[in-house]
Amino acid sequence: MAAAYHDPCNYGRKSLKAFGQAYFEEGREITGNCVTDLRELNPNRNGAYCCGAGGGAWALPYSDERVYYGRIKARQIAESGAHLIVAPCHNCRDAMMKSLNKEYDLNIEVKYLWELVADSLIMPEKE
């Protein structure tokens, strides 16, 4: 299944500004070890578009605005051909899974990074 890693604002630009370190490659490397077809959303990393839930907007009562702001992310996802989006941020995951997926008819699966890792583990059978 084609998968893409979403770069959350908090893990990239905000972390770089606040702590001097952005986290773009770590999640991408883990994702690449769990899937066979890793695609990029373009632009990505420091140039990635917000999903529309940034700044805690997911919890606020501005659903029309949030969906509107997420339209570019929805277009990115559709253009990538990915059927699985890995979103390590809880706001991003919720926005893509519960809002953008429905509003823009993306027909995608959205998982946290930890969910992807857990699903990828191969456990030996017990005797």
N, C-alpha and C positions, 0 to 999 in steps of 0.2 A: 504494500500500500504506500502510495506517495505521501510523504509527510513534510511539513515545514515547521521550523522553529520561529516563534514570534519573539522579537526583542522588546521586552517591556521597558517603558520609559524609566521606571524606578531602578531597573537593573543596569541601565545604560547611562543615559544623559544625567539623570539625577544622582546616581552613584558617583559618576565622574566629577560632577560639580561639588558634591558634598564631601567625598572621601578621596578624590584623586584617582579613582580606579573604576573603570566600567567593566561589566561582566557580560561580554558578548560571546566569547569563545567557549567558555566552560559548558554552558547548557547545550550549545550546538554540538560540541564534541560528544557529550553523553548521548544526545539524540541520535547522532550519526552511528553510534555503536549499538543502537536499539532498533534501527530501521534499515531497510535495504535501499530505499530511494528517498534521500534527503534533498529537498528542493529549497531554494532561497526565495523569500519574499523580497521584492525589490521596490524601493531601496530597503536596506536593512542596517543592522548595527546602529551606529550613531545617527543615521538618517532615517531610521524606521518611523513609520507613521503610528500615531496613537490609535488604539482600538476604540476610543470614545469613552472609556471609563476612567481615564486618568484623573488624578487629583481627587479620587474618591467619588467621582461623578456617578458611578454605578449605584451608590447608596442614596443619591439625591433624587428628588422628584422631577428631574428634567429628562424624561425618557425620549421625547421627540428630538431634543437637541443632541442627546447622546447617540441616538441612531444616526442622525445626520452627520455628526462628527466622525462616526465610525465607517461611513460609506467608502472612504478611500481604502481603509483596511480591508473591507469586504471585497472591493475590486481587486486588490492585491492578492487576496486568497484565491479568488476565482481564477485569476490569470496564472497563478502558479500551478494549477492542476492538482494541488495537494488535497487529499481527502481526510488527512489527519493534521490538526494544528496542535503543536505542543506549546502551551502557554504556562510558564512557571509562576506567573503572578495571579493571585486569586481574583483581582478585579478584572484583569484581561480575560482570564478563562471564563468567568461568568458572563462578561459582555459578549464574547464571541459565541459561547455555547447557547446562552439563553436569549440573546437579543439579535446580534448580527446574523447568526445562522438562520433564524426564522424570518427576520425582516427582509433579508436579501436572498433568501432561498438558496443558501450555499450548499446544503446537504453534506456537511462535514462533521467529523467527530473531533471533539476538543478534549485534550487531556492535560493535566498537570504533568510536569517533568517527572515527578516521583511516581505517578501512575504508570507512565510509559516504562520506567525502569522496573517497577514491580511486575508489570505484564510481560516484560522481556526475560525475566529470570527463568532459568530452566532448573528445576529442582529434580534431584535424582529420585527415582521411585523407591518407596520403602518396600523392603522385603517382608 
